Amino acid sequence: MPSTTPLATRPGERLDWNLLRTFLVIVQERSISGAAAKLHLTQSAVSQALKRLEDQLQRRLIERHNTAFTVTNAGEEVCRAAEAIHGNVSHLLTHVSQTDVAEVGRIHLLVASRIHSTVYDNFWADFHRVHPRIEVQMDVLPSSEISTLVQQRAATAGIALCRQMPKRLDHKVFLQQRYALFCGRNHALFGRQDIRIEDLLGENFVSFASDALGDSLSPLTIFRDQRGFSGRIVASSTHHDEVKRLLIAGFGIGCLPEHSVQADLAQGRLWRLPPGEGVCSVDLHLLWHRDAQHTPAEVAFLKHFRDYIDRYSMAERLATA
């Protein structure tokens, strides 16, 4: 019957990490000879290391059966502990390495107005923690200008709405945004539960200035034309917050990304209008020129951004605090 008492070393003895590492490799390779080859040691040295570890822990870690073996319950426990220690040591070495050779330099980022994402906010804290000596210049521009300037290699990268990717740019989808129609608390339709799409056809619009046919938000224009909307565009802006401000003020109805206005809906500043499925989807991309000669600081930013957002699902990226 295997012992269930906690593992412990003999009084006065400290556990040698090299013994744990050797045992971990034995388990991974499923043989003494395989571990010896991987560690560039003799089989005798590996066997002695295993015996020393078993003596220190006062437990049998492996049961030998001719040429094969099985790991005991105590051995499984030691293996889990050794894997955790190995992971922590690897993380420490990586962090120290990054600190010692910290990139120095500057990045120039062009971004679309008001990116609503807690993951994005947290990315910047993480990036600054890992790369404290990299300076950042960030300019807010319309998405069409961002794409053009990145193609001209006038910036490190851009974060912009993009439907058709220019050939010279590489990209990574950051946010998949669903746009829907809304009105503000000062609009006559606010709070009505019985609204149909037909009731909206004559309403005036608040629009993004980039809502022209052929631009990044042209699906919004196409939606209005296909559904037969006849109202005028009475106000516009290139900035998300100004479009929202004009909607709340009652200038007209208009489109905003659904995930960006959840707090406004909950607090009674905006009202969701039909259609229930929304208007269109427009993705937000990280853009960079594939042929640009990036500096070490720029390479560090691009890698850190891609790696960081890959940790999160699209739903998590769209969440806002």
N, C-alpha and C positions, 0 to 999 in steps of 0.2 A: 504494500500500500504506500504510495508516494507521500512524503512528508508535506504537511500544509503549513508548517511553521515558517515565519518570515526568513528570507535569506539574510545572512549576516556573515561578515568576515571574522576571522579570529581576532581576539582582543589585541590592539596595538598594531594591526596590519592595515595598510591602505591598499585599496583595489587598484591594480595597474591597468591603465587604459589599453596598453598594448596587448594584454591578455584578453580583454574584452573584444578588441578589434580582431584578434586572431580567431577567437571563438565565433564571432559573427561571420567571418569568411568561411570557416569550417561548415557552418550551417548553410550558408549560401551555395557553397560548392558541393555539399553533400558528401564530402570525403576529405580525409586527412591529406591524401596525395594531391587532390585538386587545390586545397587551400595552400599547401606548400608551394605548388607551382605559381599560384597567383601572387603569393607574398614573397617569392624568391628566397624561400627558406628550405631547409632540409625537412623531411618528414619527421625525423627525430625531434627537431626543434619545435615543430608544431605540436607533436604529441606531448612533449614536456610542458609547453605553454598551457595546453588543455588540462594536464594533470595539476599544474600549479594553481590554475583558476578553480578547479574542483576542490583542491585542498583548502584554498582560502575561504571558499564559500561553504565548505563542508557538505557539499551536495554532489551527487552524480548528475552530470549535465547531458551525457550521451550514453545510450545503451548500445554496445557493439554486438553485431550478429554476423560473424564471419567477415565478409567484405563490406557489409552494409551496416548502417546504424540508424537508430531513431533518437529523436530529441526528447528528453524527459520533460515533465511538467516544469521542473525547476529550470531546465535548459531553455524552455520556451519563455519563461519569465525573464531570464537573463538576456535572451535574444532581443526581447522587446525593449528592455532598458538600454541595451547597447545601441540599438537603432535610434532611440531617442537622443542618446548622448552624441552619437555620430552626426545626427541632423543639427543639433545645437552647435557642435564644433564647426561644422561646415558653414552654417549661417554666420558664426562669429568671424571665421577666416575671410568670408566674402565681404562682410561689412568692414573689417579692418583694411582689407585690400582696397576697397572703394574709397575709404577715407584717406589712405596713404597716397593714392594717385588721383585725387579728386580733380575732375575736369575744371578748367578755368576758362572763362570766355563769356560770350553773350549770344543770346538767341533773339530773333525778331519774329514775333508771331502775329498773324492777322486773324481776327476772329469776327464772326457774325455777332450781331447784337444780342446780348443777354442769353447766354447758354444756361438753361435751367437743368442742373444735375448736381446732386450731392456728391456723386462719384467724381465729377469734374472738379468740384471744389476741393475734395480730399486729395485728388491727384496732385494739385499744386503744393499742398503741405508736404506730401511724401516726396515730391521731386526736390523741393528746397532742402528737406532733411538730408537726402542722399547727395545732392549736388549744391551745397551752400555757396559755392564760389562762382556759380553761373548766374550772370545777370540776365534779366528778362525785359524786353521792350514789347508791349502788347498794344496793338492798334485795332480799333473797332471800325469795320468797313462793311459795305454791302457785299453780299456773297459773290456777285458777278465781278466786282473789283478785286476781291481776294483771289479768285481763280486766275484772273489776268496777271496780277502782280507775282503770284507764285510761278506762273509759266515764264515770266520775265526774270525769274530768280532774284526778285527784289526783296524777298523775305525768306526766313528759314522754312516756314510752313504756314498753312492756313487751316482754320476750322470753319467750314462754310457749307451752306446748302448747295447741293449739286445733283442734277438729274442725269446729265450726260458728261462723262468724264473726259477731259481733254487728253489727247494721246500722250503728251509729254509728262503727265502727272501720274504719280503713284498715289494710292489712297487707301484709307481704312475707314469703314463705316463706324461712326461713333454712336450716333443716336438715330433711331428710326421714329420720326415724329409724325403723328397723325393729326392733321388739321381738322377743325370743326368750326361751325358757325356759332357766334355768340352775340348777345346784346347786353347793354349795361343797365344798371338799376334806374337810370333816368330815361330809359326808352319805354315807349308805350307797350311793347310786347313783353316786358320783363315780368316774370312770375306766372305767365299764362301757361297752362298745362295742355290746352287744346290746339296748339299751333300745328298747322300742316305746312309742308314745303310751299304749297300754292299761296299761302298767306304772306310769304316773304318776297314774292317776285317783284313787287313794286317798291321795296324798301331801299333806301339809300345805303351806300356802303362806305365803311372805313377800310382802307386798303394799305398794304405794304407798297412802298414806292417801287419795289422790285417785282411787282405783280403784273408787269407788262408781258405780252406774248413773247416767248423766246427766252425770258429770264428765268431765274431759278424757281420762282413761285408761279410761273405761268399756268400750272394746273388749276390754280384758283380762278384765273380768268376763264379758262376753258370750262370749268364747272359752271360759272355764272352764265356763260353763253349757251351751253348745252341745255341748262335748265330753264332758260328764258327769262332771266332776271333783267328788269328794265330800269331799275333805280340808278341814280347817278353815284359816282364816286365823289363824295363831298369832303373827304379828309384823307390824308395819307402821310406816311412816315416810313423811313428806312429802319426805324428802331422799334423793337417789340414793345417796350414799355410805353412808348408814345402812342402806338396803335391801341394798346389796352386802355390808356388814359382817355383817348377820344371815344372809345366804345363805352366806357363807364359814364362819360359825360353825356351820352345819348345822341351823338352825331349820326349814328346809323348802326347797321349790323356789320359783322366782319369775322374773319377767320384768324384763329390763333392755335398754336400747338396745344392739344388737350392736356398733356402732362404739366404744362407750364402754368395753368390757371386753376389748379385744384383748390388752392387756398382762396382764391377770389370767388369761386363757386360756393365754397363752404361758408364764406363770410358775407354772402349776399351782394357782391359787387358785380358779378356777371351771371348771365342766365344762358343755359345751353339750348340751342335751337336745332330743329331738324335740318338734314336727315340724321337718323340715329347712328348710321354707320360712319358719319363724318364726311368730309369733302375729298380729301386726298392725303397721300403720304409723301413726305419729302424728307430725305435722309440728310443728316449732318455728317460730313466727312472730315477726317484729317487729310490734308493734301500736302504733297511735297514733290519737288522736281526730281525725276529719277536720274537725271544726268548731272545734277549739281554736285560740286565738290564741297561737301559739308565739313565744317570744323569738328574737332572732337566734342565740343560743347553741343553742337547741333545734332551730332550722331547720338549723344547721350540723351538729349531730349526726345528724339524720335523713338528711340528704343524704349525709354522709360514710359512714354505715353502708350505705345502699343502694348507693352507687357502689362502695364497697370490696368488698362480697361479690359484686357482679356480675362482678368480675374472675375469679372462681373457679367451677369446675364444682361440682356437688353432691358428687361423690366427693372433690374437694379440700377442700371445707368439712368433710366428715366425718372427715378424717384427723386423727390425734392424734400428738403427738410421742412 
